[in-house]
Amino acid sequence: MQAAAKQTVTNVESIMAAIAAKIDPAAFKSWIAPCKLSVQNNTLFIHSNNQFSADFIKSVYSNTLGDVADEFGLGLFICVNGACAPAARTANDNTVKTFVPAAPVATTTTFDNFIISDENAFVVSACKKMASGAATFSPLFIYGAAGCGKSLLVDCINSESAGRTLVMTGNQFVSEFLRAMREHSVFAFKDFCRKCDTFIMDDVHTLAGKRASLDEFMNLVMDLRAANKNIVLTSNVAPGDLSGFDRRLQSLLASGLVADVATPSKNVARTIMARAGVAANVAEYLAGRINGDGHLIAGVAKKINTYAELMNSLVTCDVAERLLSDTLVKSKTPLAMVKSMCARLGVSYDAVCGTSRVRNVVRARQIMMTALKSATSLSLAEIGRLVGDRDHATVLYAISTTAKLKSSDLILGAEIDQMIAECR
């Protein structure tokens, strides 16, 4: 009895060693090593920890595992928590399985729909080059904050590219890959992704932490690049800042052309709203009061147009101010700026506006005058009135004195520059 048990253990160890010899070490460590092997009734049982792991092993390694089992004269079963099911020998042949993807969303967006600013001229030119099929760089990696226009550029490339274009988001790629594993059509999925002239993936960063999907994605990018296919990828960060991606994949993604998309400027925001039908004076008024987010700007335009339609009235600047009170950046009045600087410098507003000649109050008063002159279009007389009805000569003297202090005290100079930036 003991001899038989010892022989079984020896067989399992030998089988595990044989499997390790046929599979990539990293893949073996990730997928096979965590499984428990047992031999019963001339059958090799592989006990997987969960259904996902079992599906992946069946789809990718069933042929290899079956070959090893044959060498030992055994059949093959893959088990999940004790529930065993036969592991079908998946042929590496697309005539056996086919992959039917989810229906793509049609788009007619062109580059004429994208409002080009000076900051984005380079990335738009790169996208046009990619769409024309004459690009010598691949992959094109586009990154930027949410709402800067990455997805819109992807739609433009999709619409104007010749040949077959395949567009997926990162989440769609993961979902389709898992479905292919579940349906034992991984090889068909691989071929489907590779049979295109331009491959586009939006939101690559959503693949973070999904190891099997990342491995498949890296192989896909390498194969497409080797075949001289166009690859366009978008993310919210640059390749080197992608979390959950190993260094080799980050390097691969950065091997083509990396370009960033700037958030919409005031001029772009005004143009977006004007194109959406917002009155020119209202668009001009709101452009500087909305944070640079294309989604938010489009939402503002839609809200104004919907209000005008439902209420059957024109939207004026005053109506827009009230309607968008929860969205607009609060404007800073000169008085609010002075009180904010008082709190920052540790002096009271009454002391600044009073006749006090205490050194720290005088210096604070002079710094405030300098900040207001640099950050606003107020006249010297208007600045003087804000800090206790000082005349313009006093304001000029304060600005001159503060300039000398900034040149000799770098810390003070940096603090003054920061206050100026906050007032703008």
GULO-48717 format. One record per atom (N, C-alpha, C): residue in one letter; z, y, x. Coordinates in steps of 0.1 Angstrom, whole numbers, plus 5000, padded with zeros to 4 digits. Atoms other than C-alpha are relative to their C-alpha. Example, Ala and Ser with C-alpha at 12.3 -4.5 7.8 and 13.67 -1.06 7.14 Angstrom:
<atoms>
A500049885009;A507849555123;A500050125009;S500049894991;S507149895137;S500850114992;
</atoms>
This chain:
<atoms>
M500049885008;M500050005000;M500050135009;Q499949894991;Q501050245028;Q498750025008;A501250004993;A497950155047;A498850064992;A501049955009;A495750225017;A500150164998;A499849865002;A497350565012;A499650085012;K500449934987;K496950655049;K498550015001;Q501550004999;Q493250555047;Q499450114991;T500549905010;T492750785016;T500250145006;V499749874993;V494351075035;V499050035011;T501049994989;T492151005065;T498650044995;N501349985006;N489050995043;N499850154995;V500049865005;V489951335027;V499850105011;E500149914989;E490451495060;E498650005007;S501450024994;S487151355073;S499050074991;I500949945009;I485351475042;I500150165001;M499849864998;M486851825046;M499350055013;A500649964987;A485751835082;A498550004999;A501450015002;A482251725072;A499450124992;I500449885008;I482052005046;I500050125009;A499949884992;A483252265071;A498950015010;A501150004990;A480552155095;A498650054994;K501349975007;K477752225069;K500050144994;I499949885007;I479052555055;I500450115010;D499649884992;D479352905071;D501550015000;P498550004999;P482952935084;P500750104990;A499449905009;A483653255064;A499949964986;A500150055014;A482353105032;A500949884998;F499150115002;F484252785038;F501450044998;K498649955001;K487452975043;K500350064987;S499849935012;S486953175012;S499949914987;W500250075012;W485752914987;W500449855001;I499850145000;I486252554999;I501549975005;A498750034994;A489452565020;A501250014990;P498949995010;P491652684990;P500049884990;C500150115010;C490552374970;C500749885006;K499450124996;K492352044970;K499049884998;L501050115001;L490251724976;L500849874998;S499450145002;S491051374963;S498949914998;V501050115002;V489251044962;V500649904990;Q499650105010;Q489550824930;Q498849934995;N501150085006;N487350544918;N498650045006;N501249984993;N484750604944;N499350144997;T500549865004;T484450974934;T500850105008;L499349894993;L485251284954;L500350114989;F499649895009;F487151534932;F500450125008;I499649874994;I487351904943;I500750084989;H499149935010;H490252074925;H500050155003;S500149864998;S489352444922;S501250074993;N498849925006;N492052714914;N499750064987;N500349935013;N490152884886;N498549974997;Q501350025005;Q486952874866;Q498950085007;F501049924992;F485253154885;F499649935013;S500250064987;S485652974918;S499249874998;A500750125003;A484452644902;A498550034997;D501449965003;D481352814888;D499250045013;F500649954988;F480552974921;F499649885009;I500250124991;I480952644941;I498949914994;K501150085006;K478752464916;K498650065002;S501349934999;S476052724918;S499450005014;V500449974987;V475952774955;V500149885009;Y499850114991;Y477352464972;Y499949864995;S500050135005;S476852174949;S499049905008;N500950084992;N473852044969;N500749955013;T499450034987;T475752055002;T501249904998;L498850085003;L478951904987;L499549864995;G500550135004;G476851624971;G499549925011;D500450074988;D475251545004;D501149945008;V498850054993;V478651515020;V500649884993;A499550115008;A479851294992;A499149875001;D500950114998;D476751074996;D500249935013;E499750064986;E477551025033;E501249915000;F498850085001;F480850875023;F499949904989;G500250105010;G479350664995;G500850044987;L499349955011;L481050884968;L499250084990;G500649905010;G480151064936;G500750135002;L499449874998;L481151424931;L500450064986;F499549935012;F483251594904;F500750135005;I499249884997;I484551954905;I501050034989;C498949995010;C487852014887;C500650145000;V499349875001;V489552324874;V501449974993;N498650035006;N493352274869;N500149874994;G499950145005;G492951904864;G498949964990;A501150035010;A490051934839;A498849985008;C501150034991;C487151764856;C498750004992;A501450015006;A483451804849;A499049975011;P501050044990;P480451664866;P499450135007;A500649894993;A478951904892;A498549975001;A501450035000;A475251914885;A499350045013;R500749974988;R472951904915;R499050104997;T501049905003;T471252234913;T498950015010;A501250004991;A467752224927;A499750145005;N500449874995;N466752514949;N498550034997;D501349995006;D463752564927;D500050084988;N499949915012;N463052844903;N499249944988;T500650065012;T460952614881;T501049934991;V499050075008;V464152444870;V500850104992;K499349905008;K466052764860;K499350135001;T500649875000;T464853104850;T501150104997;F499049905002;F466753434849;F499450114991;V500449905009;V466353664819;V501050125000;P499149884999;P467854014826;P500250074987;A499849915012;A469354254801;A498850104999;A501249915002;A466654484786;A500350135007;P499849874993;P466254794808;P499950124990;V500149885009;V466655144793;V498950085005;A501249924996;A463355334793;A500450145002;T499749864997;T463355684808;T498750075003;T501249924997;T460755964809;T500450125008;T499549894992;T462756194831;T499150025013;T500849974988;T460656364859;T500750105008;F499449904991;F461456584888;F500050144995;D500049875006;D460556884867;D501350034992;N498749995008;N463756814847;N501250035009;F498949974990;F465856854879;F499950145005;I500049864995;I466857204887;I500450005015;I499950014986;I466457244924;I500750135005;S499349884994;S468957474943;S499749985015;D500250014986;D468757554980;D500849895007;E499150104994;E471657314987;E499449864998;N500550135004;N469757024970;N498549985003;A501550014997;A466157094983;A499749885008;F500350114991;F466456825010;F500049874993;V499950135007;V467656544988;V498949984990;V501050015010;V465156614961;V498649975007;S501250034993;S462356614987;S499949865004;A499950144996;A463556285000;A499749904988;C500250085012;C463556144964;C498550004996;K501549995003;K459956264958;K499249915010;K500750084989;K458856104991;K500249854996;M499750145003;M460555774980;M499149964988;A500850035012;A458855784946;A498549995002;S501450014997;S455455844961;S499649885007;G500350124992;G455755524981;G499650025014;A500449974986;A455155705014;A501250025009;A498849984992;A458755705026;A500149905012;T499850094988;T459455565061;T501549975002;F498550035000;F463255545054;F500449924989;S499450085010;S465055285035;S501149925006;P499749955013;P467655255021;P500250155000;L499649865003;L467955615007;L501349994993;F498650015006;F471655655001;F500450144996;I499749865006;I472555954978;I501449994996;Y498649995004;Y476156054974;Y500450144996;G499549875005;G478056334957;G501049984989;A498950005010;A480856414932;A499349974986;A500550025014;A480556314895;A499450124994;G500649895006;G478256534876;G499150095008;C500949924992;C476156654905;C498549974999;G501450025003;G472956494894;G499449875006;K500550124994;K472756154912;K499249914991;S500750095010;S471855954881;S498750064995;L501349935004;L469256214871;L498949985010;L501050034989;L467556174905;L499549864999;V500450155001;V467555794900;V499049994989;D500950005011;D465855844866;D498650065004;C501349934996;C463256074882;C499249905009;I500750104991;I462455814909;I499449884992;N500450125009;N462255534883;N498850044992;S501149965008;S459855734862;S498750025008;E501249964993;E457455844889;E499649915011;S500450104990;S457455534912;S498949914995;A501150095004;A454355324912;A500549855003;G499550144999;G454754944910;G501249974992;R498950055007;R457654744897;R501350065005;T498849944996;T460954934898;T501249934992;L498950075006;L464254754892;L501250095001;V498849915000;V467254974882;V501249934995;M498750065004;M470854854880;M501150095004;T498849944995;T474255004881;T500849895007;G499250104993;G476854844903;G500749904991;N499450095010;N478654704872;N499049904994;Q501050095006;Q475454564858;Q499749895010;F500350104990;F474754384891;F501049905000;V498950105000;V478154224891;V499949914987;S500050085013;S477854114854;S498849905000;E501150095000;E474353974859;E500149895010;F499850104989;F475253794891;F501049894995;L499050095005;L478353634874;L499349914989;R500750085011;R476153534844;R499149905006;A500950104994;A473653374867;A500749885006;M499250124994;M476353164884;M500549924988;R499550085011;R477753064850;R498949914994;E501150085006;E474252954838;E499249925010;H500750084989;H473352794872;H498650055002;S501349944997;S470453034877;S500150105011;V499849904989;V471553204909;V498750025008;F501249994993;F468353124927;F498950084993;A501049925008;A466253274899;A500550145000;F499549864999;F468553584899;F499650065013;K500449954987;K467853624936;K498650045000;D501449975000;D464153604931;D499650124991;F500249895009;F464253844902;F500350135007;C499649874993;C466054114923;C499050035011;R500949984988;R463554064952;R498650034996;K501449985004;K460354074932;K499850144994;C500249865004;C460154454930;C499550085011;D500549904990;D458554744948;D501150105004;T498949904998;T461554974944;T501349954993;F498750045006;F465154864939;F501050115001;I499149885002;I467655124926;I501349944995;M498750035005;M471355074923;M500850134999;D499249885002;D473455354908;D501549965000;D498550024999;D477255374915;D500349875008;V499750124992;V477355124944;V501449985003;H498550014997;H481055204949;H500749914991;T499350085010;T481855004918;T500049855005;L500050144994;L481154684939;L501349975008;A498950024991;A484354744959;A501049894995;G499050115003;G486654444961;G499449884994;K500650125006;K484154204945;K499349925011;R500550064987;R483553984975;R498749924998;A501350085002;A480953744961;A498950094997;S501149915004;S478954024946;S499650085012;L500449924988;L479154224979;L499249925009;D500750094991;D477953924999;D498549994995;E501450015006;E474953884975;E499350135001;F500749874999;F474254254975;F499650035015;M500449984986;M474254275013;M498849925004;N501150094998;N471853975015;N498750064994;L501149955007;L469654144989;L499450125008;V500549884993;V469454475008;V499349975013;M500650044987;M468654305041;M498649934997;D501350065004;D465854095024;D499050104996;L500949905005;L464354395007;L499550095011;R500449914989;R464354605038;R499149925010;A500950084992;A462754315058;A498649994994;A501350015007;A460054305032;A499450144998;N500549875001;N459454685035;N500050064986;K499949955014;K460554754999;K500950125000;N499249885001;N462055084988;N501349974994;I498750035004;I465755084983;I500750144998;V499349875003;V467655374966;V501449964994;L498650035003;L471455364963;L500750134998;T499249885002;T473955624949;T501549965000;S498650024999;S477655654953;S500750134999;N499249885000;N480455904949;N500550055014;V499649974986;V481155894987;V499049955009;A500950044990;A479255855019;A500349855004;P499850144996;P478755495033;P501349975008;G498950024991;G481455535059;G501450014992;D498749985007;D484055625032;D500149904988;L499950105011;L483355335008;L501249915003;S498850094998;S486655145003;S499649874994;G500350135005;G486554774999;G498749945006;F501250054994;F483354745019;F500249985015;D499850024986;D483354585054;D499150085008;R500749914991;R482154775084;R498549965001;R501450054998;R478954565087;R499150054988;L500849955012;L477854655051;L499950155000;Q500149854999;Q478755025056;Q498950045010;S501049964990;S476655035087;S498549974995;L501350035006;L473754865068;L499550114990;L500449905010;L473855125040;L499750135006;A500349884993;A473855405065;A498850005009;S501050014990;S470955275085;S498750064996;G501249935004;G468355455064;G500250155000;L499849855001;L468555815051;L501250024991;V498849965009;V471955945038;V499950154997;A500249865004;A471756265018;A501050034989;D499049965010;D474456444997;D499350094990;V500449915011;V473956624964;V501150094997;A499049895003;A475756954959;A500350014985;T499749985014;T477557024927;T499250124995;P500849885006;P475757274903;P500650135003;S499649864998;S475957634914;S500050084988;K500049925012;K476457924891;K498650024994;N501449995004;N472657974890;N499549884993;V500450135006;V472057604882;V500649994986;A499350015012;A474657614855;A499450094989;R500649915009;R473057914839;R498649954995;T501350055003;T469657754840;T500149884991;I499850125008;I470957424825;I500250054985;M499649955014;M472457614795;M498850074994;A501249935005;A469357834791;A499049904995;R500950105004;R467157534790;R500449924987;A499450075011;A469457374764;A500050094987;G500149925011;G468857674741;G501250104998;V498949905001;V472057884748;V499450145003;A500449864998;A471458264746;A500250045014;A500049964986;A470758424780;A501350075004;N498749924996;N473758664779;N501249914999;V498950095001;V476058384768;V500049905012;A500150084989;A474758154795;A500550075013;E499649924988;E475258424821;E501550025000;Y498649975001;Y478758494809;Y500849875003;L499350124999;L479758124809;L499849935014;A500450074987;A478058014842;A501150015011;G498949994990;G480858154864;G501349954996;R498750035005;R483558024842;R500249844998;I500050155002;I482657644843;I500049945014;N500050074988;N483557414871;N498749935002;G501350064997;G480557264889;G499949864997;D500150135004;D480056954869;D498949994989;G501150005009;G476756884853;G500349944986;H499650055013;H478256664826;H500750104991;L499349895007;L480656944816;L499150114995;I500949895004;I477957204816;I499149964988;A500850055011;A475756984793;A500849994987;G499150005012;G478756934770;G500350134994;V499849865005;V479357304768;V498850054992;A501249965007;A475757364758;A499949934987;K500150085013;K475857094732;K501050054990;K499049955009;K479057234717;K499650134994;I500449875005;I477657584715;I498849994989;N501150025010;N474457464698;N500449934987;T499450075012;T476357234674;T500750104991;Y499349905008;Y478557524664;Y499050104993;A501049915006;A475557754658;A499349934988;E500650075011;E473957484637;E500949984988;L499150035011;L476957394616;L500550134993;M499449885006;M478257744611;M498950104996;N501149925003;N474757894608;N500250155004;S499849874995;S475558184630;S499850005015;L500249994986;L474858314665;L501349995008;V498850014991;V477358234693;V499950125010;T499949894991;T478358554710;T501049965012;C499150024988;C480358584743;C501449984995;D498650015005;D483558644723;D500249864993;V499850135007;V482958334701;V500049895010;A500150114990;A482058124731;A501449995008;E498750004993;E485358234748;E501049934992;R499050075009;R487358124718;R499749854998;L500450145003;L485357804712;L500249915012;L499950084987;L485657694749;L501350035007;S498849964993;S489157814756;S500749885008;D499450114993;D490157464767;D499249955011;T500950044990;T487257434791;T499850105011;L500349904991;L486657764807;L501150035011;V499049964990;V488357864840;V500550134997;K499449875003;K490758144833;K499650105010;S500449894991;S489558474847;S501350065005;K498949944993;K491858644872;K499950154999;T500049855000;T492759004864;T500650055013;P499449944988;P493659234893;P501550005000;L498550005001;L497259264880;L500549865002;A499550144998;A497558884878;A499949965015;M500150034986;M496358864914;M501250065008;V498949934993;V498959114926;V501349924997;K498850085003;K501758924908;K500149875007;S500150134993;S500558594922;S500350025015;M499749984986;M500658744957;M501450045003;C498549974998;C504158884952;C500849875000;A499350135000;A505358534944;A499849935013;R500450074988;R503558394974;R500850065013;L499449934989;L505058664998;L501550024998;G498550005002;G508558644983;G500550144998;V499549865003;V508859004971;V499850024985;S500149985015;S509259134935;S498950104998;Y501149915003;Y506459324918;Y500650144999;D499449875001;D508859614910;D500250065014;A499849954987;A509659644947;A498750055006;V501349964994;V506059654957;V499550134994;C500549885007;C505259924931;C501050125001;G499049894999;G508460124939;G499850075013;T500149914988;T509260354968;T500749945012;S499350074989;S511060094990;S499250015013;R500650004986;R510360135028;R500549885008;V499550114993;V511959805037;V498749935006;R501150054993;R509759635063;R499249894993;N500850115006;N508859315045;N499350044987;V500649955012;V508059505013;V498750085004;V501249924996;V505759745031;V498949915005;R501050094995;R503959465049;R499349934989;A500650075011;A503559275017;A499050094992;R500849905007;R502159585000;R498750025007;Q501249984992;Q499659635028;Q499149885000;I500850135000;I498559265028;I499349994986;M500650005013;M497959294990;M498850094999;M501249905000;M495759604994;M498849945007;T501150064993;T493759425020;T499349894993;A500650115008;A493259114999;A499250054988;L500749955011;L492259314969;L498750065004;K501349944995;K489659504989;K499049905004;S500950104996;S488159195003;S499549914989;A500350105011;A488258984971;A499450064988;T500549945013;T487259234944;T499150125004;S500849894998;S484959524939;S500750134996;L499249885004;L487759764931;L499950115010;S500049884990;S487760114946;S501350015006;L498749974993;L490460234969;L501050064991;A499149935009;A491860454942;A500649894990;E499550105009;E492060154918;E501049905006;I499050094993;I493759934944;I501350075001;G498849924999;G496260214950;G500850004988;R499350005013;R497160234913;R500749874997;L499450135002;L497859864912;L501349975007;V498850024991;V500559884939;V500950125000;G499149895001;G502460184927;G499450145001;D500749865000;D499960474924;D499950065014;R500249954987;R499260494961;R498650075001;D501349934999;D496360734972;D499149925009;H501050084993;H493260614988;H500250005015;A499750004986;A494360725023;A501049905004;T499050114997;T497360495021;T499449875000;V500750135001;V495160205011;V499249985013;L500850014988;L492860275041;L500949975012;Y499150024989;Y495760295065;Y500649854999;A499550135002;A497159965050;A498949895005;I501150094996;I493759795055;I499849995016;S500149994986;S493559915091;S501149935007;T498950074994;T497059805099;T500049854999;T500150145002;T496559465084;T499049935009;A501150054991;A493359415105;A500649985014;K499450024986;K495359475137;K501049885000;L499050115000;L498059235126;L499349865000;K500750125001;K495458965118;K499549965014;S500650034987;S493958995153;S501049955010;S498950044991;S497358945170;S500849894995;D499150105006;D498958695146;D499049904992;L500950095006;L496658395138;L500549944987;I499450065012;I499058245113;I500050094989;L500049905011;L499358565093;L498550024996;G501449995004;G495558595095;G499549894991;A500450125009;A495058245080;A500650014987;E499349985014;E497558325052;E499350104992;I500749895008;I495758645043;I498649954996;D501350065004;D492358465043;D500249914988;Q499850095011;Q493758205020;Q500350074987;M499849925012;M495058464996;M498750074995;I501349945004;I491658634996;I499249904993;A500850115006;A490058304988;A500549974986;E499450035013;E492458244959;E499750114990;C500249895010;C491758584944;C498550014996;R501450005003;R487958534945;R499649914988;
</atoms>
